[in-house]
Amino acid sequence: MTRIATLQLTAGAEVEPNLKILRELLKRAAGSGASVALLPENFAFMGRTEADKLSVAESLGQGPMQDFLARTAASEKIMIIAGTLPLKVPQAPERSTNTLLVYDASGVRVARYDKIHLFDVDLPGRAEAYRESRHVERGHNVVVVDTPVGRVGLSVCYDMRFPELYRQLSRLGADVLVMPAAFTAPTGRAHWEVLLRARAIENMAYVVAAAQSGIHASGRETYGDSLIIDYWGRVLKRLPRGAGFVSADIDLAALAAAREKFPVLTHRVLDAPL
């Protein structure tokens, strides 16, 4: 068995203070025996407006956020699944991607996933609206990466409402589904845990979710409640509020045995071709 940690914080509108908090949490997570750590969506920056992220967007392979990830992964000897940071879109300077990057324990970037489903909603019954697509270029590729805790399927926040994505990740061999997020407090109270547990149950896979938690510079409140859920839908660990981390062991042998005895993944009839 190998251990995964999920980190939680209340990111502010300056990069370096957020990285300072994450540096300490990653050190503690590695010290607890975790070989993989998951960071929340917008882990290094939550601005006052959606457009603010353009001011800190980096080119792929260079910049303080990516330098931090590579350096910390190598120094702590831990794989970091860093979801997410803004990357520049060369052909559209007024836009960025909302990108999850994965660094192995030597500090080498081994995977990239650009968030596919963008959060363009008006919250029912509230004067609260979001239009992520105004400044974010959506991704198109489904990504699974090999890690010390097995094959990990990558997704981000609003993606979790689209089960067809996770069917594709499952068909590509995902043992673990990660979901870094900055879930709003109203939708979190209504849907967070039930969606995460549903994705675990229907795909017979571990689900690991890293959340933003608290009130940010924009006044937006995020829900928190970072979770690690097993393939049977059982909550193994949770961190309801505040900065910190929780960790749990991923038992791939138990997962394989459960999938063999309860072979729901082999009973699918209506899958669309990849």
C-alpha positions in Angstrom: 0.0 0.0 0.0 1.1 3.6 -0.7 -0.2 6.8 0.9 -1.8 9.8 -0.7 -2.3 13.2 1.0 -4.8 15.9 0.0 -4.1 19.5 1.0 -6.5 22.3 1.8 -6.0 26.1 2.3 -7.7 29.5 1.8 -5.6 30.9 -1.1 -5.2 34.7 -1.2 -4.5 37.2 -3.9 -0.7 37.0 -3.6 1.3 34.0 -4.8 4.2 33.8 -2.4 2.1 33.7 0.9 0.1 30.8 -0.5 3.3 29.0 -1.6 4.7 29.4 1.9 1.7 27.7 3.4 1.9 24.9 0.9 5.6 24.4 1.4 5.0 23.6 5.1 2.0 21.4 4.4 3.9 19.4 1.7 6.8 19.0 4.1 4.4 17.6 6.7 2.6 15.4 4.2 5.9 13.9 3.0 6.9 13.4 6.6 3.7 11.5 7.3 4.7 8.9 4.7 2.7 10.1 1.7 4.3 9.4 -1.6 1.8 11.6 -3.5 0.2 14.9 -2.6 -2.8 16.6 -4.2 -3.2 20.4 -4.2 -6.5 22.3 -4.6 -7.7 24.2 -7.7 -6.1 27.7 -7.8 -3.6 26.6 -5.1 -1.3 29.6 -5.5 -3.7 32.4 -6.4 -7.4 33.3 -5.8 -7.7 36.9 -7.1 -10.4 39.5 -6.6 -11.8 38.9 -10.1 -11.5 36.0 -12.6 -9.4 38.3 -14.9 -6.8 38.8 -12.1 -5.3 35.4 -12.9 -3.9 36.7 -16.2 -1.5 38.9 -14.2 0.2 35.8 -12.7 -0.3 33.3 -15.6 3.0 31.5 -16.5 4.4 30.1 -19.7 4.7 26.3 -19.6 8.0 25.3 -18.0 8.8 28.7 -16.4 7.7 30.9 -13.6 7.6 31.0 -9.8 4.7 28.6 -9.3 6.1 25.9 -11.5 9.6 26.4 -10.0 8.1 25.9 -6.6 6.4 22.7 -7.6 9.5 21.2 -9.2 11.8 22.3 -6.4 9.5 21.1 -3.6 8.7 17.7 -5.2 12.4 17.0 -5.5 13.4 18.3 -2.0 10.6 16.4 -0.2 10.8 13.4 -2.6 7.0 13.4 -3.1 4.9 13.4 -6.3 2.8 16.6 -6.5 -0.5 16.6 -8.4 -0.8 20.4 -8.6 -4.3 21.4 -9.5 -4.4 24.2 -10.7 -2.5 27.2 -12.0 -3.1 29.6 -14.9 -0.9 29.1 -18.0 -0.7 31.5 -20.8 -2.4 30.9 -24.2 0.2 32.2 -26.7 -2.4 32.8 -29.4 -4.8 34.6 -27.0 -3.1 36.8 -24.4 -6.4 37.8 -22.9 -7.0 34.1 -21.8 -5.3 31.4 -19.8 -5.8 27.7 -19.2 -6.8 26.3 -15.8 -4.1 23.7 -15.7 -3.3 20.7 -13.5 0.4 19.8 -13.6 2.0 16.6 -12.2 5.6 16.5 -10.9 7.3 13.3 -10.0 9.5 12.9 -6.8 12.6 14.1 -8.7 10.9 17.3 -9.7 10.2 16.4 -13.4 6.9 17.4 -14.9 5.2 14.2 -16.1 1.6 15.2 -17.0 -0.6 18.1 -17.9 -4.4 18.4 -17.8 -6.3 21.5 -18.8 -9.8 21.7 -17.2 -12.4 20.7 -19.7 -15.7 21.8 -18.2 -15.8 25.5 -17.3 -17.9 27.0 -14.5 -20.5 29.3 -16.3 -23.4 29.4 -13.9 -25.9 31.5 -12.0 -26.4 30.0 -8.6 -30.2 29.3 -8.0 -31.8 31.7 -5.5 -28.6 33.8 -5.0 -27.0 36.9 -6.6 -23.9 34.9 -7.3 -22.7 34.2 -10.9 -19.6 32.9 -12.5 -18.3 33.0 -16.1 -15.0 31.1 -16.1 -15.0 30.9 -19.9 -14.6 34.6 -20.3 -10.9 34.4 -19.4 -10.2 30.6 -19.5 -9.5 28.4 -22.6 -10.9 25.0 -21.9 -9.0 21.8 -22.4 -9.8 18.9 -24.7 -7.7 15.9 -23.6 -8.5 13.2 -21.1 -5.4 12.3 -19.0 -4.4 9.4 -16.9 -0.9 9.2 -15.3 1.1 6.4 -13.6 1.9 7.3 -10.0 3.1 5.4 -6.8 -0.6 5.0 -5.8 -1.6 3.5 -9.2 -3.1 4.9 -12.4 -4.6 8.3 -11.6 -7.3 10.0 -13.7 -7.1 13.8 -13.7 -10.0 16.2 -13.4 -10.8 19.6 -11.8 -13.8 20.9 -9.8 -16.8 21.4 -12.1 -15.7 18.3 -14.1 -17.1 16.2 -11.4 -20.7 16.9 -12.6 -20.0 15.1 -15.9 -19.8 11.4 -15.3 -18.9 10.6 -18.9 -15.4 12.0 -18.3 -14.9 9.5 -15.5 -16.1 6.7 -17.6 -13.3 7.5 -20.1 -10.8 7.8 -17.2 -12.0 4.4 -16.0 -11.7 2.8 -19.4 -8.1 4.2 -19.5 -7.3 2.2 -16.4 -7.7 4.8 -13.6 -7.5 3.3 -10.1 -7.7 6.7 -8.4 -9.7 9.8 -9.5 -8.4 13.2 -8.3 -10.6 16.3 -8.1 -8.9 19.5 -7.0 -11.6 22.1 -6.4 -12.6 25.6 -5.3 -16.3 24.6 -4.8 -18.7 27.4 -3.8 -20.2 27.1 -0.3 -23.8 26.8 -1.5 -23.1 24.1 -4.1 -20.7 22.4 -1.7 -23.4 22.1 1.0 -25.8 20.7 -1.6 -23.7 18.5 -3.8 -20.0 18.1 -2.9 -19.9 14.8 -0.9 -22.7 13.1 -2.9 -21.0 13.8 -6.2 -17.6 12.6 -5.0 -19.0 9.4 -3.5 -21.1 8.8 -6.7 -18.0 9.0 -8.9 -16.2 6.6 -6.6 -19.0 4.1 -6.5 -19.9 4.0 -10.2 -16.3 3.7 -11.3 -15.1 1.4 -8.4 -12.2 3.7 -7.9 -10.7 5.7 -5.1 -11.6 9.4 -5.2 -9.3 12.1 -3.7 -10.5 15.7 -3.5 -8.5 18.7 -2.5 -10.5 21.8 -1.6 -10.2 25.5 -1.1 -11.8 26.5 2.2 -13.0 29.9 3.5 -13.5 33.4 2.4 -11.2 34.8 -0.3 -10.2 38.3 -1.5 -13.1 38.4 -3.9 -15.6 37.8 -1.1 -16.3 34.3 -2.5 -16.7 31.6 0.1 -15.4 28.1 -0.8 -16.7 25.0 0.9 -13.7 23.0 2.0 -14.2 19.4 3.2 -11.3 17.8 1.4 -12.0 14.0 1.2 -10.5 10.7 0.5 -13.1 8.1 -0.5 -12.6 4.4 -1.3 -14.0 2.4 -4.2 -17.1 1.4 -2.2 -18.0 5.0 -1.5 -16.7 5.0 2.1 -15.2 8.2 3.4 -11.7 7.3 4.7 -10.5 10.8 5.7 -11.9 14.3 5.6 -10.7 17.8 6.6 -13.9 20.0 7.0 -12.4 23.5 7.2 -9.2 25.5 7.3 -5.6 24.8 6.2 -4.1 21.4 6.6 -4.0 17.9 5.1 -5.3 14.4 5.5 -3.8 11.2 4.1 -4.8 7.6 3.6 -3.4 4.4 2.2 -4.4 3.3 -1.3 -4.8 -0.5 -1.4 -4.6 -1.6 -5.0 -4.8 -5.3 -4.1 -8.1 -4.7 -2.3 -9.3 -2.6 -5.2 -8.5 -5.3 -7.7 -10.2 -8.0 -5.6 -13.3 -5.8 -5.2 -13.5 -5.2 -8.9 -13.2 -9.0 -9.6 -15.9 -9.9 -7.1 -18.2 -7.0 -8.1 -17.4 -6.6 -11.8 -19.7 -3.7 -12.6 -17.1 -2.1 -14.9 -17.3 -5.2 -17.2 -21.1 -4.9 -17.4 -21.2 -1.6 -19.2 -23.2 -1.7 -22.4 -23.7 1.9 -23.6 -20.1 3.3 -23.5 -19.3 5.5 -26.4 -16.1 4.8 -28.2 -13.0 6.7 -27.1 
